[in-house]
Amino acid sequence: MAFPQSDCENTSNQLGHEQENFDDHVVILTKQDYRYNFADMQSMGALFEVVNRLLSGVREGTFGAIPHLGAGIVAGELMSLGCNVQILDISDPRALAVAQAADLVGVSMLEISADHVIEDILPQLDLSKTIVGGIGATVMETELHSVFPDLAIVSGESEGLMRQILTDLHAGQLQGHYRRDKSVDMAEATHEPYLDERFSYRNLSPFRRSFLKVLEVGRGCPYGCNFCITPNLELNNSHKPMDVIKAELAAIKEQAGPKIIFFVDQNLCTYPKAYLHQLFDYINDLGLAWVGEGTVQDILEDEDLVSKMARNCASFLVGLEDISHNIRGSAAKNKLHEGILSKVTKLRKMGLPIVWSMVFGTDEQDLSVFKDTVDFVKEAGITIIPHIETPRRGTVRYRNLNKENRLIECPAGKHDQKYHVTHKPANMTPDELMGGFAWMYQQVFSERAIAQRFWQNLQIGGMKYAAGLSVLELDGWITNVRLHKMYPKLLQDARGIIESNKNRKTSLDY
């Protein structure tokens, strides 16, 4: 089955510069990590069918509404070399047929999609014209080569490698390993290729259709949290020149349709304060809404900067991780916990719509963490995104658990941080973790609790502030319903243990 013509860009005609023209048809297969599987949810009630129908059009055209920036950067480089490029969703049955007919196939692999790629996708492709990259390929290169010894793999960042890959392809000898000699220095970024309309990835269908406009200010993070994959990617902690970022923002502003800037940076708050002031002054001048993430402790004392960020922010993700102060992360995250309740209150009054990330299943936690979290959320009135700790390949945490034989074997697709436990915690069983997690979700994301937070947010920041956070509240409500249906027995067991200790005095010092 062919894709609509609008999905098949003929990009070689955009080129008007003198350089080698490979003129290959390249298909890039990529997949986003969907928060929930809508197909599975259709049997869960009429409301989920409505949600599915409302979102399916967006999801089909934009890979879950968030285009894959890495695939876009690769596509831009290939287009600059004369190739016709398509970015297709690896989960779409039509995509494989298109890829099989292409001159070159690039597969962007996340760890969560590793089983699907290894078992279902790669066996159906001609590996002599296939190359695999992405975070999953980088941390699983040895495993991939054990199954496919002749597979070409890009490890790490891919910029600057496409000419060599195409040259090798035409010589009939793709190499097994490609890697840059040094990490990309974003300070050296120029207007080309980011702003050259002749081969801009922003003209490709996934980027053109999505109202979320992905943007990368820089790369890397100075904090070496042992549960984070970023330190293992050996990225250069650097950021683009301000004139390049401004030009990118101005180009996005000119695109038709609704738009929200989606910063993909690992930690926005670590860039120089003067740089951030310029960035958000310009965003506010353009009137562009945005979302991103960062360690808010790094900017907490700069109230002017926080106010500028709050003006057009739709939501800002901050890692609080564990309210019991049991953090294996950065010094800045540890400092954030000092007087956290007063800091939360201050940030809410300043209008920055923060969504707090919380992690459950660390070795320092026991079952009491679930009630402590419910109590804190109720007192602080915050919106949270809870996760089950899911050790990622390549991290210090993963290696340590593997040595201790505490990893639980399960398909990569179940490393979803919501519905499955993938390791054995130190102070509770996997079943207790799953049941306690479901109980906490039931308390935090009940209809009554969500309505109370919405009313509080409406009074504090108005409709824009409340509406931005409500999107994440809906996500939590849906997850709550699904957990209840998946684990009724574990939920019942956890409720009996946790609620029997409801009257105990908490040891938390907010």
Beta strands, then each sheet from edge to edge (+ up, - down):
strand 1: 25-30
strand 2: 84-89
strand 3: 104-108
strand 4: 130-133
strand 5: 152-154
strand 6: 177-178
strand 7: 212-215
strand 8: 218-219
strand 9: 238-239
strand 10: 260-263
strand 11: 289-293
strand 12: 313-321
strand 13: 354-360
strand 14: 383-388
sheet 1: 2+ 1+ 3+ 4+ 5+ 6+
sheet 2: 7+ 10+ 11+ 12+ 13+ 14+
sheet 3: 8+ 9-
end
